[in-house]
Amino acid sequence: MSEDNKMVLQQIKVFPEDDIDAAAEALNDMPIKRLYMVVEMAAQGDSSGSTEAIYSDKETIQISHFYECLKDIIRY
């Protein structure tokens, strides 16, 4: 797990605290720019709420939806 990715995920606060380690682990050593792209995809397409709600700390990204977006990015 990349400590840099974990630190970024902690700072942007789009995941529940319990999911940060799992998300960082799934990202492996993905470059930060791609990390932001995956997070943005997950925030836009998450059925739990709007992108605005996620970035304003009212909602969080569901880890299962994040994994789906990550798979899409890795596939291409």
N, CA, C and O atoms as a GROMACS GRO file, in nm:
protein
  304
    1MET      N    1   0.085  -0.118   0.000
    1MET     CA    2   0.000   0.000   0.000
    1MET      C    3   0.089   0.124   0.000
    1MET      O    4   0.189   0.131   0.072
    2SER      N    5   0.051   0.219  -0.081
    2SER     CA    6   0.125   0.344  -0.087
    2SER      C    7   0.079   0.437   0.026
    2SER      O    8  -0.040   0.468   0.038
    3GLU      N    9   0.173   0.479   0.106
    3GLU     CA   10   0.139   0.573   0.214
    3GLU      C   11   0.093   0.708   0.158
    3GLU      O   12   0.009   0.775   0.218
    4ASP      N   13   0.148   0.746   0.041
    4ASP     CA   14   0.104   0.871  -0.022
    4ASP      C   15  -0.043   0.865  -0.059
    4ASP      O   16  -0.118   0.960  -0.035
    5ASN      N   17  -0.085   0.753  -0.119
    5ASN     CA   18  -0.226   0.737  -0.155
    5ASN      C   19  -0.315   0.739  -0.031
    5ASN      O   20  -0.422   0.800  -0.032
    6LYS      N   21  -0.271   0.673   0.073
    6LYS     CA   22  -0.349   0.672   0.197
    6LYS      C   23  -0.363   0.813   0.253
    6LYS      O   24  -0.471   0.853   0.298
    7MET      N   25  -0.254   0.888   0.250
    7MET     CA   26  -0.258   1.025   0.301
    7MET      C   27  -0.354   1.112   0.219
    7MET      O   28  -0.430   1.191   0.276
    8VAL      N   29  -0.352   1.096   0.088
    8VAL     CA   30  -0.444   1.172   0.002
    8VAL      C   31  -0.588   1.136   0.035
    8VAL      O   32  -0.673   1.224   0.048
    9LEU      N   33  -0.616   1.008   0.048
    9LEU     CA   34  -0.753   0.964   0.079
    9LEU      C   35  -0.799   1.018   0.214
    9LEU      O   36  -0.916   1.054   0.230
   10GLN      N   37  -0.710   1.024   0.310
   10GLN     CA   38  -0.746   1.080   0.441
   10GLN      C   39  -0.776   1.229   0.430
   10GLN      O   40  -0.866   1.279   0.497
   11GLN      N   41  -0.702   1.300   0.346
   11GLN     CA   42  -0.720   1.444   0.334
   11GLN      C   43  -0.845   1.483   0.257
   11GLN      O   44  -0.910   1.582   0.291
   12ILE      N   45  -0.881   1.406   0.154
   12ILE     CA   46  -0.998   1.446   0.075
   12ILE      C   47  -1.130   1.404   0.139
   12ILE      O   48  -1.236   1.453   0.102
   13LYS      N   49  -1.124   1.313   0.236
   13LYS     CA   50  -1.239   1.275   0.318
   13LYS      C   51  -1.364   1.238   0.239
   13LYS      O   52  -1.472   1.292   0.264
   14VAL      N   53  -1.349   1.148   0.142
   14VAL     CA   54  -1.466   1.104   0.067
   14VAL      C   55  -1.508   0.961   0.102
   14VAL      O   56  -1.608   0.910   0.051
   15PHE      N   57  -1.430   0.896   0.191
   15PHE     CA   58  -1.461   0.762   0.237
   15PHE      C   59  -1.484   0.762   0.387
   15PHE      O   60  -1.430   0.847   0.458
   16PRO      N   61  -1.564   0.668   0.436
   16PRO     CA   62  -1.570   0.649   0.581
   16PRO      C   63  -1.431   0.612   0.631
   16PRO      O   64  -1.356   0.546   0.558
   17GLU      N   65  -1.396   0.651   0.749
   17GLU     CA   66  -1.262   0.625   0.805
   17GLU      C   67  -1.227   0.476   0.798
   17GLU      O   68  -1.112   0.440   0.776
   18ASP      N   69  -1.327   0.389   0.818
   18ASP     CA   70  -1.304   0.244   0.817
   18ASP      C   71  -1.263   0.191   0.680
   18ASP      O   72  -1.204   0.083   0.671
   19ASP      N   73  -1.294   0.264   0.572
   19ASP     CA   74  -1.266   0.216   0.437
   19ASP      C   75  -1.137   0.271   0.376
   19ASP      O   76  -1.098   0.229   0.267
   20ILE      N   77  -1.071   0.362   0.444
   20ILE     CA   78  -0.952   0.427   0.385
   20ILE      C   79  -0.840   0.327   0.361
   20ILE      O   80  -0.778   0.329   0.254
   21ASP      N   81  -0.812   0.240   0.456
   21ASP     CA   82  -0.705   0.142   0.436
   21ASP      C   83  -0.736   0.049   0.319
   21ASP      O   84  -0.648   0.018   0.239
   22ALA      N   85  -0.860   0.004   0.309
   22ALA     CA   86  -0.899  -0.086   0.200
   22ALA      C   87  -0.887  -0.016   0.065
   22ALA      O   88  -0.839  -0.076  -0.032
   23ALA      N   89  -0.930   0.108   0.058
   23ALA     CA   90  -0.922   0.184  -0.067
   23ALA      C   91  -0.776   0.206  -0.105
   23ALA      O   92  -0.739   0.190  -0.222
   24ALA      N   93  -0.694   0.243  -0.010
   24ALA     CA   94  -0.551   0.266  -0.038
   24ALA      C   95  -0.483   0.136  -0.081
   24ALA      O   96  -0.398   0.137  -0.171
   25GLU      N   97  -0.520   0.027  -0.019
   25GLU     CA   98  -0.464  -0.104  -0.056
   25GLU      C   99  -0.502  -0.140  -0.200
   25GLU      O  100  -0.419  -0.190  -0.275
   26ALA      N  101  -0.627  -0.115  -0.237
   26ALA     CA  102  -0.674  -0.146  -0.372
   26ALA      C  103  -0.603  -0.062  -0.478
   26ALA      O  104  -0.582  -0.106  -0.590
   27LEU      N  105  -0.567   0.059  -0.441
   27LEU     CA  106  -0.498   0.148  -0.535
   27LEU      C  107  -0.355   0.106  -0.561
   27LEU      O  108  -0.295   0.147  -0.661
   28ASN      N  109  -0.300   0.025  -0.470
   28ASN     CA  110  -0.163  -0.022  -0.483
   28ASN      C  111  -0.070   0.099  -0.495
   28ASN      O  112  -0.070   0.184  -0.406
   29ASP      N  113   0.007   0.110  -0.599
   29ASP     CA  114   0.097   0.224  -0.616
   29ASP      C  115   0.053   0.312  -0.732
   29ASP      O  116   0.135   0.366  -0.805
   30MET      N  117  -0.078   0.326  -0.747
   30MET     CA  118  -0.133   0.407  -0.856
   30MET      C  119  -0.087   0.552  -0.839
   30MET      O  120  -0.086   0.605  -0.728
   31PRO      N  121  -0.049   0.617  -0.951
   31PRO     CA  122  -0.011   0.758  -0.942
   31PRO      C  123  -0.125   0.844  -0.888
   31PRO      O  124  -0.243   0.814  -0.909
   32ILE      N  125  -0.090   0.950  -0.818
   32ILE     CA  126  -0.188   1.037  -0.753
   32ILE      C  127  -0.290   1.092  -0.853
   32ILE      O  128  -0.408   1.102  -0.821
   33LYS      N  129  -0.246   1.128  -0.972
   33LYS     CA  130  -0.337   1.183  -1.073
   33LYS      C  131  -0.447   1.082  -1.107
   33LYS      O  132  -0.563   1.119  -1.121
   34ARG      N  133  -0.411   0.956  -1.121
   34ARG     CA  134  -0.511   0.852  -1.149
   34ARG      C  135  -0.599   0.826  -1.028
   34ARG      O  136  -0.717   0.797  -1.042
   35LEU      N  137  -0.542   0.837  -0.908
   35LEU     CA  138  -0.620   0.823  -0.786
   35LEU      C  139  -0.734   0.924  -0.787
   35LEU      O  140  -0.850   0.889  -0.761
   36TYR      N  141  -0.702   1.050  -0.816
   36TYR     CA  142  -0.805   1.153  -0.821
   36TYR      C  143  -0.909   1.124  -0.928
   36TYR      O  144  -1.027   1.152  -0.909
   37MET      N  145  -0.867   1.067  -1.040
   37MET     CA  146  -0.961   1.035  -1.148
   37MET      C  147  -1.060   0.927  -1.102
   37MET      O  148  -1.179   0.937  -1.129
   38VAL      N  149  -1.010   0.825  -1.034
   38VAL     CA  150  -1.097   0.718  -0.985
   38VAL      C  151  -1.193   0.772  -0.880
   38VAL      O  152  -1.312   0.739  -0.881
   39VAL      N  153  -1.143   0.854  -0.789
   39VAL     CA  154  -1.229   0.912  -0.685
   39VAL      C  155  -1.337   0.999  -0.748
   39VAL      O  156  -1.453   0.994  -0.705
   40GLU      N  157  -1.301   1.078  -0.849
   40GLU     CA  158  -1.399   1.163  -0.915
   40GLU      C  159  -1.506   1.079  -0.986
   40GLU      O  160  -1.624   1.112  -0.980
   41MET      N  161  -1.464   0.973  -1.052
   41MET     CA  162  -1.561   0.883  -1.116
   41MET      C  163  -1.656   0.823  -1.013
   41MET      O  164  -1.777   0.818  -1.035
   42ALA      N  165  -1.602   0.780  -0.903
   42ALA     CA  166  -1.685   0.719  -0.799
   42ALA      C  167  -1.779   0.822  -0.737
   42ALA      O  168  -1.893   0.789  -0.704
   43ALA      N  169  -1.733   0.943  -0.720
   43ALA     CA  170  -1.817   1.048  -0.661
   43ALA      C  171  -1.931   1.086  -0.755
   43ALA      O  172  -2.043   1.110  -0.710
   44GLN      N  173  -1.904   1.093  -0.884
   44GLN     CA  174  -2.007   1.132  -0.981
   44GLN      C  175  -2.111   1.024  -1.001
   44GLN      O  176  -2.229   1.054  -1.020
   45GLY      N  177  -2.070   0.900  -0.996
   45GLY     CA  178  -2.162   0.793  -1.028
   45GLY      C  179  -2.220   0.721  -0.910
   45GLY      O  180  -2.296   0.626  -0.926
   46ASP      N  181  -2.186   0.763  -0.792
   46ASP     CA  182  -2.233   0.694  -0.672
   46ASP      C  183  -2.381   0.722  -0.652
   46ASP      O  184  -2.423   0.837  -0.648
   47SER      N  185  -2.458   0.616  -0.639
   47SER     CA  186  -2.603   0.632  -0.623
   47SER      C  187  -2.642   0.680  -0.483
   47SER      O  188  -2.758   0.714  -0.460
   48SER      N  189  -2.548   0.684  -0.391
   48SER     CA  190  -2.582   0.724  -0.254
   48SER      C  191  -2.602   0.875  -0.239
   48SER      O  192  -2.662   0.919  -0.141
   49GLY      N  193  -2.554   0.953  -0.334
   49GLY     CA  194  -2.571   1.097  -0.321
   49GLY      C  195  -2.504   1.171  -0.435
   49GLY      O  196  -2.450   1.111  -0.527
   50SER      N  197  -2.509   1.301  -0.426
   50SER     CA  198  -2.452   1.382  -0.533
   50SER      C  199  -2.303   1.406  -0.508
   50SER      O  200  -2.253   1.388  -0.396
   51THR      N  201  -2.235   1.446  -0.613
   51THR     CA  202  -2.093   1.479  -0.601
   51THR      C  203  -2.073   1.589  -0.499
   51THR      O  204  -1.980   1.584  -0.418
   52GLU      N  205  -2.160   1.688  -0.503
   52GLU     CA  206  -2.150   1.800  -0.408
   52GLU      C  207  -2.162   1.751  -0.264
   52GLU      O  208  -2.089   1.797  -0.176
   53ALA      N  209  -2.255   1.659  -0.240
   53ALA     CA  210  -2.273   1.606  -0.104
   53ALA      C  211  -2.149   1.529  -0.058
   53ALA      O  212  -2.112   1.534   0.059
   54ILE      N  213  -2.087   1.459  -0.151
   54ILE     CA  214  -1.967   1.382  -0.116
   54ILE      C  215  -1.852   1.476  -0.082
   54ILE      O  216  -1.783   1.455   0.018
   55TYR      N  217  -1.830   1.578  -0.164
   55TYR     CA  218  -1.717   1.667  -0.139
   55TYR      C  219  -1.743   1.766  -0.026
   55TYR      O  220  -1.649   1.832   0.021
   56SER      N  221  -1.867   1.778   0.020
   56SER     CA  222  -1.896   1.868   0.132
   56SER      C  223  -1.911   1.790   0.263
   56SER      O  224  -1.963   1.843   0.362
   57ASP      N  225  -1.865   1.666   0.264
   57ASP     CA  226  -1.864   1.580   0.383
   57ASP      C  227  -2.004   1.541   0.432
   57ASP      O  228  -2.018   1.500   0.547
   58LYS      N  229  -2.106   1.554   0.348
   58LYS     CA  230  -2.241   1.512   0.388
   58LYS      C  231  -2.265   1.365   0.355
   58LYS      O  232  -2.343   1.298   0.422
   59GLU      N  233  -2.197   1.316   0.254
   59GLU     CA  234  -2.207   1.177   0.210
   59GLU      C  235  -2.065   1.123   0.192
   59GLU      O  236  -1.969   1.199   0.189
   60THR      N  237  -2.054   0.992   0.179
   60THR     CA  238  -1.926   0.930   0.148
   60THR      C  239  -1.944   0.834   0.031
   60THR      O  240  -2.055   0.792   0.000
   61ILE      N  241  -1.834   0.799  -0.032
   61ILE     CA  242  -1.836   0.704  -0.141
   61ILE      C  243  -1.842   0.563  -0.083
   61ILE      O  244  -1.768   0.530   0.009
   62GLN      N  245  -1.932   0.482  -0.137
   62GLN     CA  246  -1.938   0.342  -0.094
   62GLN      C  247  -1.820   0.268  -0.153
   62GLN      O  248  -1.790   0.281  -0.271
   63ILE      N  249  -1.753   0.191  -0.070
   63ILE     CA  250  -1.630   0.123  -0.112
   63ILE      C  251  -1.658   0.027  -0.229
   63ILE      O  252  -1.573   0.010  -0.316
   64SER      N  253  -1.774  -0.036  -0.232
   64SER     CA  254  -1.806  -0.128  -0.342
   64SER      C  255  -1.814  -0.053  -0.475
   64SER      O  256  -1.770  -0.104  -0.577
   65HIS      N  257  -1.871   0.066  -0.474
   65HIS     CA  258  -1.878   0.146  -0.596
   65HIS      C  259  -1.738   0.192  -0.637
   65HIS      O  260  -1.707   0.195  -0.756
   66PHE      N  261  -1.655   0.227  -0.541
   66PHE     CA  262  -1.517   0.266  -0.568
   66PHE      C  263  -1.442   0.152  -0.638
   66PHE      O  264  -1.369   0.175  -0.734
   67TYR      N  265  -1.461   0.028  -0.589
   67TYR     CA  266  -1.395  -0.087  -0.650
   67TYR      C  267  -1.440  -0.105  -0.796
   67TYR      O  268  -1.358  -0.138  -0.882
   68GLU      N  269  -1.568  -0.083  -0.823
   68GLU     CA  270  -1.619  -0.094  -0.961
   68GLU      C  271  -1.550   0.009  -1.051
   68GLU      O  272  -1.507  -0.025  -1.162
   69CYS      N  273  -1.538   0.132  -1.005
   69CYS     CA  274  -1.472   0.236  -1.084
   69CYS      C  275  -1.325   0.204  -1.103
   69CYS      O  276  -1.270   0.226  -1.211
   70LEU      N  277  -1.261   0.153  -1.000
   70LEU     CA  278  -1.120   0.117  -1.007
   70LEU      C  279  -1.098   0.007  -1.111
   70LEU      O  280  -1.002   0.012  -1.188
   71LYS      N  281  -1.188  -0.091  -1.115
   71LYS     CA  282  -1.178  -0.197  -1.215
   71LYS      C  283  -1.187  -0.140  -1.355
   71LYS      O  284  -1.114  -0.182  -1.445
   72ASP      N  285  -1.277  -0.043  -1.376
   72ASP     CA  286  -1.290   0.020  -1.507
   72ASP      C  287  -1.163   0.091  -1.548
   72ASP      O  288  -1.124   0.084  -1.665
   73ILE      N  289  -1.098   0.158  -1.456
   73ILE     CA  290  -0.975   0.231  -1.486
   73ILE      C  291  -0.861   0.134  -1.517
   73ILE      O  292  -0.784   0.155  -1.612
   74ILE      N  293  -0.850   0.029  -1.440
   74ILE     CA  294  -0.742  -0.068  -1.459
   74ILE      C  295  -0.758  -0.143  -1.591
   74ILE      O  296  -0.659  -0.179  -1.655
   75ARG      N  297  -0.882  -0.166  -1.631
   75ARG     CA  298  -0.909  -0.239  -1.753
   75ARG      C  299  -0.856  -0.166  -1.876
   75ARG      O  300  -0.820  -0.229  -1.975
   76TYR      N  301  -0.851  -0.030  -1.871
   76TYR     CA  302  -0.811   0.048  -1.989
   76TYR      C  303  -0.674   0.102  -1.980
   76TYR      O  304  -0.628   0.169  -2.071
   0.00000   0.00000   0.00000
